[in-house]
């Protein structure tokens, strides 16, 4: 049943609400962001984040999930609300408030054909083209949030395949933090945390000796979280 709008509400000017998604992926040692080329005005032909307007019958989180699925074909991925942007002149076409989210996905699991259909491309975090409106500000804020949270929460694992080596995990964290980490300290910290479980299988792509594969230990993470134990990744 459609709700009737009270008179007090009707005297206010309606404002459009957009939902924009900063989508992070990790590939070949680089942290990337998925961008789309606009096929409509304003900003026709320019690069932007994937976004859309909030529908009258959906919650914000569901809108972000819908937009993410439209671009990648994925569901049940790490998705977090980032910030609300409401500058009066942020959108040249209308008064639009935007609620930004950021997502972490495994690039290999995304639907490449769907991404191409949406005219989307992956760009290295350090080589993002000029973006419309305040989308660059959203990207920068999302990257800082990812850097901060990845130091105490294992959200970086969302960007990796199910199996990974410690060198691969270190390369990921170096890409996230844009710095070289001490190999010995990183290995010691990650092993002491108990958050990864060693497998008997090795990855021998990099050397004859190879490196053991590991899995993320979700049960150990739940245990550490419940006990309030701090986690250090670098």
Buried (B, 14 or more C-beta within 10 A) or exposed (E): EEEEEEEEEEEEEEEEBBBBBBBBBBBEEBBBBBBBBBEEEEBEEBBBBBBBEBEEEEEBBEBBBBBBBBBBBBEEBBBBEBBEBEEEEBBEEEEBBBBBBBBBBBBEEBBEEBBEEBEBBBBBBEEBEEBBBBBBBBBEBBBEBBBEBBBEEBBBBBBBEEBBBBBBBBBBBBBBBEEEBEEEEBBEBBEEBBBBEEEEEEBEEEEEEEBBBBBBBEEBBEEBEEEEEEBEBB
